[in-house]
Amino acid sequence: MQGLIKADHQFYKKHGIYDFPQKQKKRILQMKLVGALMAVPSIQKKAKGKMNEAILGPYEKVVQQAKGGNQK
């Protein structure tokens, strides 16, 4: 996530907090591309409203089940 969450990456790297290998070159390039795109103000504006949706989307089914009282 070093391309997307730059400040966190710098902090973790400086303080030696990373505890697993970060050698997935394709993933690193993808995140740097996303980070570069997110630096563009017009893209930031479009993405800002959809960020919560993207992050919380996978959990929506679990939340709906909890609201309905269904437990699995």
Predicted model as a PDB file, atoms N, CA, C, CB and O in Angstrom, pLDDT in the B-factor column:
MODEL        1                                                                  
ATOM      1  N   MET A   1       0.822  -1.202   0.000  1.00 53.00           N  
ATOM      2  CA  MET A   1       0.000   0.000   0.000  1.00 53.00           C  
ATOM      3  C   MET A   1       0.863   1.262   0.000  1.00 53.00           C  
ATOM      4  CB  MET A   1      -0.933   0.000   1.209  1.00 53.00           C  
ATOM      5  O   MET A   1       0.355   2.369   0.183  1.00 53.00           O  
ATOM      6  N   GLN A   2       2.166   1.090  -0.206  1.00 56.00           N  
ATOM      7  CA  GLN A   2       3.060   2.225  -0.093  1.00 56.00           C  
ATOM      8  C   GLN A   2       2.758   3.344  -1.074  1.00 56.00           C  
ATOM      9  CB  GLN A   2       4.453   1.775  -0.281  1.00 56.00           C  
ATOM     10  O   GLN A   2       3.082   4.498  -0.797  1.00 56.00           O  
ATOM     11  N   GLY A   3       2.146   3.039  -2.213  1.00 55.00           N  
ATOM     12  CA  GLY A   3       1.820   4.089  -3.165  1.00 55.00           C  
ATOM     13  C   GLY A   3       0.556   4.833  -2.794  1.00 55.00           C  
ATOM     14  O   GLY A   3       0.400   6.005  -3.134  1.00 55.00           O  
ATOM     15  N   LEU A   4      -0.340   4.167  -2.104  1.00 61.00           N  
ATOM     16  CA  LEU A   4      -1.629   4.758  -1.767  1.00 61.00           C  
ATOM     17  C   LEU A   4      -1.595   5.488  -0.423  1.00 61.00           C  
ATOM     18  CB  LEU A   4      -2.700   3.682  -1.743  1.00 61.00           C  
ATOM     19  O   LEU A   4      -2.097   6.605  -0.301  1.00 61.00           O  
ATOM     20  N   ILE A   5      -1.018   4.864   0.552  1.00 70.00           N  
ATOM     21  CA  ILE A   5      -0.989   5.437   1.897  1.00 70.00           C  
ATOM     22  C   ILE A   5       0.459   5.810   2.211  1.00 70.00           C  
ATOM     23  CB  ILE A   5      -1.570   4.431   2.968  1.00 70.00           C  
ATOM     24  O   ILE A   5       1.135   5.125   2.979  1.00 70.00           O  
ATOM     25  N   LYS A   6       0.918   6.888   1.617  1.00 75.00           N  
ATOM     26  CA  LYS A   6       2.330   7.262   1.626  1.00 75.00           C  
ATOM     27  C   LYS A   6       2.857   7.604   3.017  1.00 75.00           C  
ATOM     28  CB  LYS A   6       2.546   8.432   0.712  1.00 75.00           C  
ATOM     29  O   LYS A   6       3.941   7.153   3.388  1.00 75.00           O  
ATOM     30  N   ALA A   7       2.124   8.377   3.781  1.00 82.00           N  
ATOM     31  CA  ALA A   7       2.598   8.786   5.106  1.00 82.00           C  
ATOM     32  C   ALA A   7       2.756   7.571   6.018  1.00 82.00           C  
ATOM     33  CB  ALA A   7       1.626   9.806   5.738  1.00 82.00           C  
ATOM     34  O   ALA A   7       3.740   7.468   6.750  1.00 82.00           O  
ATOM     35  N   ASP A   8       1.799   6.660   5.978  1.00 81.00           N  
ATOM     36  CA  ASP A   8       1.895   5.450   6.791  1.00 81.00           C  
ATOM     37  C   ASP A   8       3.114   4.632   6.383  1.00 81.00           C  
ATOM     38  CB  ASP A   8       0.615   4.604   6.660  1.00 81.00           C  
ATOM     39  O   ASP A   8       3.860   4.153   7.237  1.00 81.00           O  
ATOM     40  N   HIS A   9       3.316   4.474   5.077  1.00 78.00           N  
ATOM     41  CA  HIS A   9       4.449   3.699   4.575  1.00 78.00           C  
ATOM     42  C   HIS A   9       5.772   4.292   5.076  1.00 78.00           C  
ATOM     43  CB  HIS A   9       4.430   3.655   3.031  1.00 78.00           C  
ATOM     44  O   HIS A   9       6.650   3.562   5.537  1.00 78.00           O  
ATOM     45  N   GLN A  10       5.906   5.606   4.982  1.00 82.00           N  
ATOM     46  CA  GLN A  10       7.144   6.250   5.430  1.00 82.00           C  
ATOM     47  C   GLN A  10       7.373   6.020   6.923  1.00 82.00           C  
ATOM     48  CB  GLN A  10       7.104   7.759   5.129  1.00 82.00           C  
ATOM     49  O   GLN A  10       8.496   5.745   7.344  1.00 82.00           O  
ATOM     50  N   PHE A  11       6.315   6.131   7.719  1.00 87.00           N  
ATOM     51  CA  PHE A  11       6.428   5.914   9.164  1.00 87.00           C  
ATOM     52  C   PHE A  11       6.831   4.477   9.463  1.00 87.00           C  
ATOM     53  CB  PHE A  11       5.102   6.247   9.866  1.00 87.00           C  
ATOM     54  O   PHE A  11       7.763   4.248  10.234  1.00 87.00           O  
ATOM     55  N   TYR A  12       6.138   3.496   8.859  1.00 83.00           N  
ATOM     56  CA  TYR A  12       6.432   2.081   9.100  1.00 83.00           C  
ATOM     57  C   TYR A  12       7.856   1.740   8.700  1.00 83.00           C  
ATOM     58  CB  TYR A  12       5.452   1.194   8.338  1.00 83.00           C  
ATOM     59  O   TYR A  12       8.556   1.026   9.418  1.00 83.00           O  
ATOM     60  N   LYS A  13       8.283   2.250   7.554  1.00 81.00           N  
ATOM     61  CA  LYS A  13       9.626   1.963   7.063  1.00 81.00           C  
ATOM     62  C   LYS A  13      10.681   2.574   7.989  1.00 81.00           C  
ATOM     63  CB  LYS A  13       9.798   2.497   5.629  1.00 81.00           C  
ATOM     64  O   LYS A  13      11.669   1.921   8.325  1.00 81.00           O  
ATOM     65  N   LYS A  14      10.468   3.816   8.396  1.00 87.00           N  
ATOM     66  CA  LYS A  14      11.422   4.514   9.267  1.00 87.00           C  
ATOM     67  C   LYS A  14      11.574   3.809  10.613  1.00 87.00           C  
ATOM     68  CB  LYS A  14      10.976   5.964   9.487  1.00 87.00           C  
ATOM     69  O   LYS A  14      12.676   3.730  11.155  1.00 87.00           O  
ATOM     70  N   HIS A  15      10.469   3.301  11.149  1.00 85.00           N  
ATOM     71  CA  HIS A  15      10.487   2.690  12.470  1.00 85.00           C  
ATOM     72  C   HIS A  15      10.635   1.160  12.442  1.00 85.00           C  
ATOM     73  CB  HIS A  15       9.228   3.055  13.198  1.00 85.00           C  
ATOM     74  O   HIS A  15      10.578   0.515  13.488  1.00 85.00           O  
ATOM     75  N   GLY A  16      10.825   0.584  11.252  1.00 82.00           N  
ATOM     76  CA  GLY A  16      11.032  -0.863  11.134  1.00 82.00           C  
ATOM     77  C   GLY A  16       9.843  -1.683  11.568  1.00 82.00           C  
ATOM     78  O   GLY A  16      10.008  -2.763  12.134  1.00 82.00           O  
ATOM     79  N   ILE A  17       8.645  -1.188  11.313  1.00 80.00           N  
ATOM     80  CA  ILE A  17       7.431  -1.866  11.784  1.00 80.00           C  
ATOM     81  C   ILE A  17       6.983  -2.984  10.847  1.00 80.00           C  
ATOM     82  CB  ILE A  17       6.308  -0.862  11.944  1.00 80.00           C  
ATOM     83  O   ILE A  17       6.289  -3.904  11.280  1.00 80.00           O  
ATOM     84  N   TYR A  18       7.366  -2.923   9.579  1.00 72.00           N  
ATOM     85  CA  TYR A  18       6.957  -3.980   8.652  1.00 72.00           C  
ATOM     86  C   TYR A  18       7.444  -5.322   9.183  1.00 72.00           C  
ATOM     87  CB  TYR A  18       7.514  -3.719   7.218  1.00 72.00           C  
ATOM     88  O   TYR A  18       8.622  -5.475   9.505  1.00 72.00           O  
ATOM     89  N   ASP A  19       6.541  -6.291   9.275  1.00 67.00           N  
ATOM     90  CA  ASP A  19       6.911  -7.595   9.819  1.00 67.00           C  
ATOM     91  C   ASP A  19       6.707  -8.725   8.815  1.00 67.00           C  
ATOM     92  CB  ASP A  19       6.111  -7.876  11.070  1.00 67.00           C  
ATOM     93  O   ASP A  19       6.671  -9.895   9.195  1.00 67.00           O  
ATOM     94  N   PHE A  20       6.575  -8.385   7.558  1.00 64.00           N  
ATOM     95  CA  PHE A  20       6.437  -9.405   6.527  1.00 64.00           C  
ATOM     96  C   PHE A  20       7.082  -8.866   5.252  1.00 64.00           C  
ATOM     97  CB  PHE A  20       4.928  -9.785   6.291  1.00 64.00           C  
ATOM     98  O   PHE A  20       7.185  -7.652   5.077  1.00 64.00           O  
ATOM     99  N   PRO A  21       7.516  -9.759   4.363  1.00 63.00           N  
ATOM    100  CA  PRO A  21       8.196  -9.302   3.142  1.00 63.00           C  
ATOM    101  C   PRO A  21       7.265  -8.520   2.217  1.00 63.00           C  
ATOM    102  CB  PRO A  21       8.775 -10.495   2.390  1.00 63.00           C  
ATOM    103  O   PRO A  21       6.094  -8.860   2.052  1.00 63.00           O  
ATOM    104  N   GLN A  22       7.806  -7.484   1.632  1.00 63.00           N  
ATOM    105  CA  GLN A  22       7.054  -6.638   0.705  1.00 63.00           C  
ATOM    106  C   GLN A  22       7.689  -6.724  -0.682  1.00 63.00           C  
ATOM    107  CB  GLN A  22       7.014  -5.161   1.204  1.00 63.00           C  
ATOM    108  O   GLN A  22       8.117  -5.708  -1.230  1.00 63.00           O  
ATOM    109  N   LYS A  23       7.754  -7.906  -1.244  1.00 74.00           N  
ATOM    110  CA  LYS A  23       8.476  -8.102  -2.494  1.00 74.00           C  
ATOM    111  C   LYS A  23       7.564  -8.411  -3.682  1.00 74.00           C  
ATOM    112  CB  LYS A  23       9.470  -9.211  -2.328  1.00 74.00           C  
ATOM    113  O   LYS A  23       8.040  -8.897  -4.707  1.00 74.00           O  
ATOM    114  N   GLN A  24       6.291  -8.145  -3.566  1.00 79.00           N  
ATOM    115  CA  GLN A  24       5.365  -8.394  -4.667  1.00 79.00           C  
ATOM    116  C   GLN A  24       5.436  -7.210  -5.624  1.00 79.00           C  
ATOM    117  CB  GLN A  24       3.902  -8.613  -4.145  1.00 79.00           C  
ATOM    118  O   GLN A  24       4.683  -6.244  -5.493  1.00 79.00           O  
ATOM    119  N   LYS A  25       6.348  -7.296  -6.585  1.00 83.00           N  
ATOM    120  CA  LYS A  25       6.636  -6.156  -7.463  1.00 83.00           C  
ATOM    121  C   LYS A  25       5.407  -5.678  -8.239  1.00 83.00           C  
ATOM    122  CB  LYS A  25       7.734  -6.525  -8.439  1.00 83.00           C  
ATOM    123  O   LYS A  25       5.205  -4.474  -8.402  1.00 83.00           O  
ATOM    124  N   LYS A  26       4.601  -6.602  -8.710  1.00 87.00           N  
ATOM    125  CA  LYS A  26       3.391  -6.218  -9.450  1.00 87.00           C  
ATOM    126  C   LYS A  26       2.442  -5.437  -8.543  1.00 87.00           C  
ATOM    127  CB  LYS A  26       2.677  -7.472 -10.022  1.00 87.00           C  
ATOM    128  O   LYS A  26       1.888  -4.419  -8.958  1.00 87.00           O  
ATOM    129  N   ARG A  27       2.255  -5.897  -7.333  1.00 80.00           N  
ATOM    130  CA  ARG A  27       1.363  -5.225  -6.382  1.00 80.00           C  
ATOM    131  C   ARG A  27       1.910  -3.844  -6.011  1.00 80.00           C  
ATOM    132  CB  ARG A  27       1.181  -6.085  -5.109  1.00 80.00           C  
ATOM    133  O   ARG A  27       1.152  -2.883  -5.882  1.00 80.00           O  
ATOM    134  N   ILE A  28       3.222  -3.756  -5.843  1.00 79.00           N  
ATOM    135  CA  ILE A  28       3.848  -2.471  -5.518  1.00 79.00           C  
ATOM    136  C   ILE A  28       3.597  -1.475  -6.641  1.00 79.00           C  
ATOM    137  CB  ILE A  28       5.369  -2.641  -5.277  1.00 79.00           C  
ATOM    138  O   ILE A  28       3.236  -0.327  -6.382  1.00 79.00           O  
ATOM    139  N   LEU A  29       3.784  -1.905  -7.885  1.00 85.00           N  
ATOM    140  CA  LEU A  29       3.539  -1.026  -9.036  1.00 85.00           C  
ATOM    141  C   LEU A  29       2.078  -0.597  -9.108  1.00 85.00           C  
ATOM    142  CB  LEU A  29       3.941  -1.727 -10.338  1.00 85.00           C  
ATOM    143  O   LEU A  29       1.785   0.565  -9.388  1.00 85.00           O  
ATOM    144  N   GLN A  30       1.162  -1.529  -8.859  1.00 84.00           N  
ATOM    145  CA  GLN A  30      -0.264  -1.207  -8.884  1.00 84.00           C  
ATOM    146  C   GLN A  30      -0.595  -0.143  -7.850  1.00 84.00           C  
ATOM    147  CB  GLN A  30      -1.104  -2.464  -8.635  1.00 84.00           C  
ATOM    148  O   GLN A  30      -1.313   0.811  -8.151  1.00 84.00           O  
ATOM    149  N   MET A  31      -0.082  -0.295  -6.641  1.00 79.00           N  
ATOM    150  CA  MET A  31      -0.387   0.654  -5.579  1.00 79.00           C  
ATOM    151  C   MET A  31       0.254   2.015  -5.849  1.00 79.00           C  
ATOM    152  CB  MET A  31       0.084   0.109  -4.234  1.00 79.00           C  
ATOM    153  O   MET A  31      -0.320   3.048  -5.506  1.00 79.00           O  
ATOM    154  N   LYS A  32       1.439   2.022  -6.460  1.00 82.00           N  
ATOM    155  CA  LYS A  32       2.065   3.301  -6.816  1.00 82.00           C  
ATOM    156  C   LYS A  32       1.247   4.008  -7.888  1.00 82.00           C  
ATOM    157  CB  LYS A  32       3.516   3.085  -7.306  1.00 82.00           C  
ATOM    158  O   LYS A  32       1.112   5.231  -7.857  1.00 82.00           O  
ATOM    159  N   LEU A  33       0.702   3.253  -8.836  1.00 87.00           N  
ATOM    160  CA  LEU A  33      -0.152   3.836  -9.869  1.00 87.00           C  
ATOM    161  C   LEU A  33      -1.418   4.421  -9.241  1.00 87.00           C  
ATOM    162  CB  LEU A  33      -0.518   2.776 -10.934  1.00 87.00           C  
ATOM    163  O   LEU A  33      -1.828   5.534  -9.571  1.00 87.00           O  
ATOM    164  N   VAL A  34      -2.023   3.670  -8.348  1.00 83.00           N  
ATOM    165  CA  VAL A  34      -3.226   4.159  -7.659  1.00 83.00           C  
ATOM    166  C   VAL A  34      -2.888   5.414  -6.858  1.00 83.00           C  
ATOM    167  CB  VAL A  34      -3.817   3.062  -6.725  1.00 83.00           C  
ATOM    168  O   VAL A  34      -3.657   6.375  -6.851  1.00 83.00           O  
ATOM    169  N   GLY A  35      -1.739   5.406  -6.183  1.00 82.00           N  
ATOM    170  CA  GLY A  35      -1.315   6.564  -5.410  1.00 82.00           C  
ATOM    171  C   GLY A  35      -1.120   7.787  -6.290  1.00 82.00           C  
ATOM    172  O   GLY A  35      -1.497   8.896  -5.911  1.00 82.00           O  
ATOM    173  N   ALA A  36      -0.520   7.585  -7.484  1.00 86.00           N  
ATOM    174  CA  ALA A  36      -0.319   8.695  -8.413  1.00 86.00           C  
ATOM    175  C   ALA A  36      -1.661   9.225  -8.906  1.00 86.00           C  
ATOM    176  CB  ALA A  36       0.554   8.256  -9.605  1.00 86.00           C  
ATOM    177  O   ALA A  36      -1.847  10.436  -9.022  1.00 86.00           O  
ATOM    178  N   LEU A  37      -2.584   8.336  -9.191  1.00 86.00           N  
ATOM    179  CA  LEU A  37      -3.915   8.764  -9.640  1.00 86.00           C  
ATOM    180  C   LEU A  37      -4.642   9.525  -8.533  1.00 86.00           C  
ATOM    181  CB  LEU A  37      -4.751   7.547 -10.084  1.00 86.00           C  
ATOM    182  O   LEU A  37      -5.329  10.512  -8.799  1.00 86.00           O  
ATOM    183  N   MET A  38      -4.489   9.064  -7.299  1.00 83.00           N  
ATOM    184  CA  MET A  38      -5.172   9.722  -6.183  1.00 83.00           C  
ATOM    185  C   MET A  38      -4.585  11.095  -5.873  1.00 83.00           C  
ATOM    186  CB  MET A  38      -5.103   8.847  -4.945  1.00 83.00           C  
ATOM    187  O   MET A  38      -5.187  11.870  -5.130  1.00 83.00           O  
ATOM    188  N   ALA A  39      -3.419  11.403  -6.431  1.00 85.00           N  
ATOM    189  CA  ALA A  39      -2.823  12.727  -6.240  1.00 85.00           C  
ATOM    190  C   ALA A  39      -3.477  13.776  -7.135  1.00 85.00           C  
ATOM    191  CB  ALA A  39      -1.324  12.673  -6.517  1.00 85.00           C  
ATOM    192  O   ALA A  39      -3.272  14.974  -6.939  1.00 85.00           O  
ATOM    193  N   VAL A  40      -4.266  13.332  -8.120  1.00 89.00           N  
ATOM    194  CA  VAL A  40      -4.954  14.249  -9.031  1.00 89.00           C  
ATOM    195  C   VAL A  40      -6.251  14.698  -8.356  1.00 89.00           C  
ATOM    196  CB  VAL A  40      -5.242  13.568 -10.426  1.00 89.00           C  
ATOM    197  O   VAL A  40      -7.090  13.861  -8.024  1.00 89.00           O  
ATOM    198  N   PRO A  41      -6.428  16.005  -8.149  1.00 89.00           N  
ATOM    199  CA  PRO A  41      -7.600  16.510  -7.415  1.00 89.00           C  
ATOM    200  C   PRO A  41      -8.954  16.051  -7.973  1.00 89.00           C  
ATOM    201  CB  PRO A  41      -7.566  18.006  -7.409  1.00 89.00           C  
ATOM    202  O   PRO A  41      -9.854  15.734  -7.194  1.00 89.00           O  
ATOM    203  N   SER A  42      -9.118  16.008  -9.283  1.00 89.00           N  
ATOM    204  CA  SER A  42     -10.414  15.609  -9.844  1.00 89.00           C  
ATOM    205  C   SER A  42     -10.708  14.138  -9.544  1.00 89.00           C  
ATOM    206  CB  SER A  42     -10.440  15.855 -11.367  1.00 89.00           C  
ATOM    207  O   SER A  42     -11.860  13.769  -9.314  1.00 89.00           O  
ATOM    208  N   ILE A  43      -9.689  13.314  -9.547  1.00 86.00           N  
ATOM    209  CA  ILE A  43      -9.882  11.899  -9.226  1.00 86.00           C  
ATOM    210  C   ILE A  43     -10.132  11.736  -7.729  1.00 86.00           C  
ATOM    211  CB  ILE A  43      -8.652  11.062  -9.666  1.00 86.00           C  
ATOM    212  O   ILE A  43     -10.935  10.895  -7.325  1.00 86.00           O  
ATOM    213  N   GLN A  44      -9.455  12.529  -6.908  1.00 82.00           N  
ATOM    214  CA  GLN A  44      -9.694  12.498  -5.461  1.00 82.00           C  
ATOM    215  C   GLN A  44     -11.157  12.780  -5.167  1.00 82.00           C  
ATOM    216  CB  GLN A  44      -8.796  13.520  -4.732  1.00 82.00           C  
ATOM    217  O   GLN A  44     -11.785  12.097  -4.359  1.00 82.00           O  
ATOM    218  N   LYS A  45     -11.682  13.780  -5.823  1.00 84.00           N  
ATOM    219  CA  LYS A  45     -13.071  14.184  -5.584  1.00 84.00           C  
ATOM    220  C   LYS A  45     -14.034  13.057  -5.941  1.00 84.00           C  
ATOM    221  CB  LYS A  45     -13.411  15.446  -6.396  1.00 84.00           C  
ATOM    222  O   LYS A  45     -14.981  12.787  -5.202  1.00 84.00           O  
ATOM    223  N   LYS A  46     -13.790  12.396  -7.081  1.00 83.00           N  
ATOM    224  CA  LYS A  46     -14.653  11.292  -7.503  1.00 83.00           C  
ATOM    225  C   LYS A  46     -14.528  10.091  -6.564  1.00 83.00           C  
ATOM    226  CB  LYS A  46     -14.312  10.872  -8.935  1.00 83.00           C  
ATOM    227  O   LYS A  46     -15.525   9.455  -6.222  1.00 83.00           O  
ATOM    228  N   ALA A  47     -13.301   9.789  -6.155  1.00 81.00           N  
ATOM    229  CA  ALA A  47     -13.054   8.600  -5.340  1.00 81.00           C  
ATOM    230  C   ALA A  47     -13.492   8.779  -3.892  1.00 81.00           C  
ATOM    231  CB  ALA A  47     -11.586   8.244  -5.383  1.00 81.00           C  
ATOM    232  O   ALA A  47     -13.849   7.808  -3.224  1.00 81.00           O  
ATOM    233  N   LYS A  48     -13.468  10.011  -3.406  1.00 77.00           N  
ATOM    234  CA  LYS A  48     -13.764  10.268  -1.993  1.00 77.00           C  
ATOM    235  C   LYS A  48     -15.129   9.716  -1.584  1.00 77.00           C  
ATOM    236  CB  LYS A  48     -13.710  11.766  -1.712  1.00 77.00           C  
ATOM    237  O   LYS A  48     -15.261   9.105  -0.524  1.00 77.00           O  
ATOM    238  N   GLY A  49     -16.122   9.927  -2.405  1.00 74.00           N  
ATOM    239  CA  GLY A  49     -17.459   9.458  -2.074  1.00 74.00           C  
ATOM    240  C   GLY A  49     -17.621   7.953  -2.154  1.00 74.00           C  
ATOM    241  O   GLY A  49     -18.519   7.393  -1.525  1.00 74.00           O  
ATOM    242  N   LYS A  50     -16.763   7.288  -2.920  1.00 81.00           N  
ATOM    243  CA  LYS A  50     -16.895   5.851  -3.115  1.00 81.00           C  
ATOM    244  C   LYS A  50     -15.958   5.030  -2.240  1.00 81.00           C  
ATOM    245  CB  LYS A  50     -16.652   5.517  -4.547  1.00 81.00           C  
ATOM    246  O   LYS A  50     -16.038   3.802  -2.228  1.00 81.00           O  
ATOM    247  N   MET A  51     -15.071   5.696  -1.511  1.00 78.00           N  
ATOM    248  CA  MET A  51     -14.072   4.987  -0.717  1.00 78.00           C  
ATOM    249  C   MET A  51     -14.720   4.146   0.377  1.00 78.00           C  
ATOM    250  CB  MET A  51     -13.091   5.977  -0.099  1.00 78.00           C  
ATOM    251  O   MET A  51     -14.383   2.973   0.535  1.00 78.00           O  
ATOM    252  N   ASN A  52     -15.640   4.728   1.128  1.00 79.00           N  
ATOM    253  CA  ASN A  52     -16.316   3.958   2.183  1.00 79.00           C  
ATOM    254  C   ASN A  52     -17.067   2.779   1.600  1.00 79.00           C  
ATOM    255  CB  ASN A  52     -17.280   4.850   2.971  1.00 79.00           C  
ATOM    256  O   ASN A  52     -17.061   1.684   2.163  1.00 79.00           O  
ATOM    257  N   GLU A  53     -17.709   3.008   0.478  1.00 82.00           N  
ATOM    258  CA  GLU A  53     -18.455   1.945  -0.189  1.00 82.00           C  
ATOM    259  C   GLU A  53     -17.528   0.785  -0.557  1.00 82.00           C  
ATOM    260  CB  GLU A  53     -19.157   2.490  -1.448  1.00 82.00           C  
ATOM    261  O   GLU A  53     -17.881  -0.378  -0.362  1.00 82.00           O  
ATOM    262  N   ALA A  54     -16.358   1.096  -1.082  1.00 80.00           N  
ATOM    263  CA  ALA A  54     -15.402   0.068  -1.489  1.00 80.00           C  
ATOM    264  C   ALA A  54     -14.822  -0.675  -0.288  1.00 80.00           C  
ATOM    265  CB  ALA A  54     -14.276   0.692  -2.304  1.00 80.00           C  
ATOM    266  O   ALA A  54     -14.626  -1.890  -0.337  1.00 80.00           O  
ATOM    267  N   ILE A  55     -14.554   0.050   0.774  1.00 80.00           N  
ATOM    268  CA  ILE A  55     -13.958  -0.572   1.955  1.00 80.00           C  
ATOM    269  C   ILE A  55     -14.980  -1.431   2.701  1.00 80.00           C  
ATOM    270  CB  ILE A  55     -13.388   0.503   2.890  1.00 80.00           C  
ATOM    271  O   ILE A  55     -14.664  -2.536   3.143  1.00 80.00           O  
ATOM    272  N   LEU A  56     -16.195  -0.923   2.839  1.00 84.00           N  
ATOM    273  CA  LEU A  56     -17.207  -1.615   3.632  1.00 84.00           C  
ATOM    274  C   LEU A  56     -18.027  -2.633   2.843  1.00 84.00           C  
ATOM    275  CB  LEU A  56     -18.128  -0.612   4.240  1.00 84.00           C  
ATOM    276  O   LEU A  56     -18.719  -3.458   3.439  1.00 84.00           O  
ATOM    277  N   GLY A  57     -17.960  -2.589   1.528  1.00 84.00           N  
ATOM    278  CA  GLY A  57     -18.745  -3.476   0.669  1.00 84.00           C  
ATOM    279  C   GLY A  57     -18.676  -4.944   1.047  1.00 84.00           C  
ATOM    280  O   GLY A  57     -19.717  -5.593   1.149  1.00 84.00           O  
ATOM    281  N   PRO A  58     -17.481  -5.492   1.261  1.00 85.00           N  
ATOM    282  CA  PRO A  58     -17.387  -6.921   1.595  1.00 85.00           C  
ATOM    283  C   PRO A  58     -18.082  -7.298   2.910  1.00 85.00           C  
ATOM    284  CB  PRO A  58     -15.936  -7.322   1.675  1.00 85.00           C  
ATOM    285  O   PRO A  58     -18.428  -8.460   3.120  1.00 85.00           O  
ATOM    286  N   TYR A  59     -18.282  -6.326   3.777  1.00 88.00           N  
ATOM    287  CA  TYR A  59     -18.884  -6.599   5.083  1.00 88.00           C  
ATOM    288  C   TYR A  59     -20.391  -6.356   5.100  1.00 88.00           C  
ATOM    289  CB  TYR A  59     -18.224  -5.745   6.140  1.00 88.00           C  
ATOM    290  O   TYR A  59     -21.052  -6.612   6.106  1.00 88.00           O  
ATOM    291  N   GLU A  60     -20.926  -5.871   4.007  1.00 87.00           N  
ATOM    292  CA  GLU A  60     -22.341  -5.518   3.960  1.00 87.00           C  
ATOM    293  C   GLU A  60     -23.241  -6.720   4.248  1.00 87.00           C  
ATOM    294  CB  GLU A  60     -22.684  -4.929   2.602  1.00 87.00           C  
ATOM    295  O   GLU A  60     -24.234  -6.592   4.964  1.00 87.00           O  
ATOM    296  N   LYS A  61     -22.905  -7.868   3.703  1.00 83.00           N  
ATOM    297  CA  LYS A  61     -23.712  -9.072   3.915  1.00 83.00           C  
ATOM    298  C   LYS A  61     -23.733  -9.448   5.403  1.00 83.00           C  
ATOM    299  CB  LYS A  61     -23.162 -10.250   3.069  1.00 83.00           C  
ATOM    300  O   LYS A  61     -24.781  -9.810   5.938  1.00 83.00           O  
ATOM    301  N   VAL A  62     -22.594  -9.364   6.056  1.00 87.00           N  
ATOM    302  CA  VAL A  62     -22.506  -9.702   7.477  1.00 87.00           C  
ATOM    303  C   VAL A  62     -23.347  -8.733   8.307  1.00 87.00           C  
ATOM    304  CB  VAL A  62     -21.036  -9.678   7.951  1.00 87.00           C  
ATOM    305  O   VAL A  62     -24.047  -9.143   9.233  1.00 87.00           O  
ATOM    306  N   VAL A  63     -23.273  -7.451   7.969  1.00 85.00           N  
ATOM    307  CA  VAL A  63     -24.037  -6.441   8.698  1.00 85.00           C  
ATOM    308  C   VAL A  63     -25.529  -6.676   8.494  1.00 85.00           C  
ATOM    309  CB  VAL A  63     -23.644  -5.016   8.239  1.00 85.00           C  
ATOM    310  O   VAL A  63     -26.303  -6.587   9.447  1.00 85.00           O  
ATOM    311  N   GLN A  64     -25.939  -6.971   7.275  1.00 86.00           N  
ATOM    312  CA  GLN A  64     -27.356  -7.226   7.002  1.00 86.00           C  
ATOM    313  C   GLN A  64     -27.844  -8.451   7.770  1.00 86.00           C  
ATOM    314  CB  GLN A  64     -27.589  -7.419   5.493  1.00 86.00           C  
ATOM    315  O   GLN A  64     -28.955  -8.456   8.298  1.00 86.00           O  
ATOM    316  N   GLN A  65     -27.007  -9.493   7.830  1.00 86.00           N  
ATOM    317  CA  GLN A  65     -27.388 -10.685   8.597  1.00 86.00           C  
ATOM    318  C   GLN A  65     -27.509 -10.357  10.071  1.00 86.00           C  
ATOM    319  CB  GLN A  65     -26.368 -11.813   8.392  1.00 86.00           C  
ATOM    320  O   GLN A  65     -28.416 -10.858  10.736  1.00 86.00           O  
ATOM    321  N   ALA A  66     -26.630  -9.539  10.593  1.00 88.00           N  
ATOM    322  CA  ALA A  66     -26.668  -9.162  12.023  1.00 88.00           C  
ATOM    323  C   ALA A  66     -27.927  -8.364  12.329  1.00 88.00           C  
ATOM    324  CB  ALA A  66     -25.411  -8.335  12.411  1.00 88.00           C  
ATOM    325  O   ALA A  66     -28.552  -8.550  13.373  1.00 88.00           O  
ATOM    326  N   LYS A  67     -28.291  -7.481  11.417  1.00 87.00           N  
ATOM    327  CA  LYS A  67     -29.502  -6.672  11.612  1.00 87.00           C  
ATOM    328  C   LYS A  67     -30.748  -7.545  11.583  1.00 87.00           C  
ATOM    329  CB  LYS A  67     -29.602  -5.577  10.534  1.00 87.00           C  
ATOM    330  O   LYS A  67     -31.712  -7.302  12.310  1.00 87.00           O  
ATOM    331  N   GLY A  68     -30.714  -8.560  10.735  1.00 81.00           N  
ATOM    332  CA  GLY A  68     -31.878  -9.443  10.605  1.00 81.00           C  
ATOM    333  C   GLY A  68     -31.940 -10.521  11.667  1.00 81.00           C  
ATOM    334  O   GLY A  68     -32.940 -11.228  11.789  1.00 81.00           O  
ATOM    335  N   GLY A  69     -30.866 -10.644  12.436  1.00 63.00           N  
ATOM    336  CA  GLY A  69     -30.862 -11.649  13.483  1.00 63.00           C  
ATOM    337  C   GLY A  69     -30.409 -13.013  13.013  1.00 63.00           C  
ATOM    338  O   GLY A  69     -30.390 -13.964  13.794  1.00 63.00           O  
ATOM    339  N   ASN A  70     -30.044 -13.122  11.741  1.00 55.00           N  
ATOM    340  CA  ASN A  70     -29.549 -14.407  11.226  1.00 55.00           C  
ATOM    341  C   ASN A  70     -28.112 -14.611  11.681  1.00 55.00           C  
ATOM    342  CB  ASN A  70     -29.644 -14.464   9.671  1.00 55.00           C  
ATOM    343  O   ASN A  70     -27.271 -13.726  11.521  1.00 55.00           O  
ATOM    344  N   GLN A  71     -27.838 -15.770  12.244  1.00 52.00           N  
ATOM    345  CA  GLN A  71     -26.475 -16.085  12.654  1.00 52.00           C  
ATOM    346  C   GLN A  71     -26.033 -17.353  11.970  1.00 52.00           C  
ATOM    347  CB  GLN A  71     -26.369 -16.226  14.184  1.00 52.00           C  
ATOM    348  O   GLN A  71     -26.755 -18.350  11.948  1.00 52.00           O  
ATOM    349  N   LYS A  72     -24.842 -17.308  11.412  1.00 49.00           N  
ATOM    350  CA  LYS A  72     -24.285 -18.493  10.763  1.00 49.00           C  
ATOM    351  C   LYS A  72     -22.892 -18.713  11.222  1.00 49.00           C  
ATOM    352  CB  LYS A  72     -24.321 -18.370   9.256  1.00 49.00           C  
ATOM    353  O   LYS A  72     -22.243 -19.666  10.790  1.00 49.00           O  
TER     354      LYS A  72                                                      
ENDMDL                                                                          
END                                                                             
